[in-house]
Amino acid sequence: MNIFIIWLILVIVWNYGYPQATPLEDVIVAVVLSLFSNFLKKYLKID
């Protein structure tokens, strides 16, 4: 659950930090952040 919260906060920061971003950029960043959260879960053993 903690990983999801981290991912959600980063997505919200992205959306409010870059409101001029296109929908494609939003999707790309969400995917990259998802991969980052999977990395955290696998290598840092965060639940």
MODELLER restraints for C-alpha pairs under 7 A, 6 or more apart:
rsr = mdl.restraints
at = mdl.atoms
rsr.add(forms.Gaussian(group=physical.xy_distance, feature=features.Distance(at['CA:1:A'], at['CA:47:A']), mean=6.28, stdev=0.5))
rsr.add(forms.Gaussian(group=physical.xy_distance, feature=features.Distance(at['CA:2:A'], at['CA:47:A']), mean=6.05, stdev=0.5))
rsr.add(forms.Gaussian(group=physical.xy_distance, feature=features.Distance(at['CA:3:A'], at['CA:37:A']), mean=6.00, stdev=0.5))
rsr.add(forms.Gaussian(group=physical.xy_distance, feature=features.Distance(at['CA:3:A'], at['CA:41:A']), mean=6.90, stdev=0.5))
rsr.add(forms.Gaussian(group=physical.xy_distance, feature=features.Distance(at['CA:3:A'], at['CA:47:A']), mean=6.64, stdev=0.5))
rsr.add(forms.Gaussian(group=physical.xy_distance, feature=features.Distance(at['CA:7:A'], at['CA:33:A']), mean=6.33, stdev=0.5))
rsr.add(forms.Gaussian(group=physical.xy_distance, feature=features.Distance(at['CA:7:A'], at['CA:34:A']), mean=6.72, stdev=0.5))
rsr.add(forms.Gaussian(group=physical.xy_distance, feature=features.Distance(at['CA:7:A'], at['CA:37:A']), mean=6.34, stdev=0.5))
rsr.add(forms.Gaussian(group=physical.xy_distance, feature=features.Distance(at['CA:11:A'], at['CA:30:A']), mean=6.42, stdev=0.5))
rsr.add(forms.Gaussian(group=physical.xy_distance, feature=features.Distance(at['CA:40:A'], at['CA:46:A']), mean=6.63, stdev=0.5))
rsr.add(forms.Gaussian(group=physical.xy_distance, feature=features.Distance(at['CA:41:A'], at['CA:47:A']), mean=6.53, stdev=0.5))
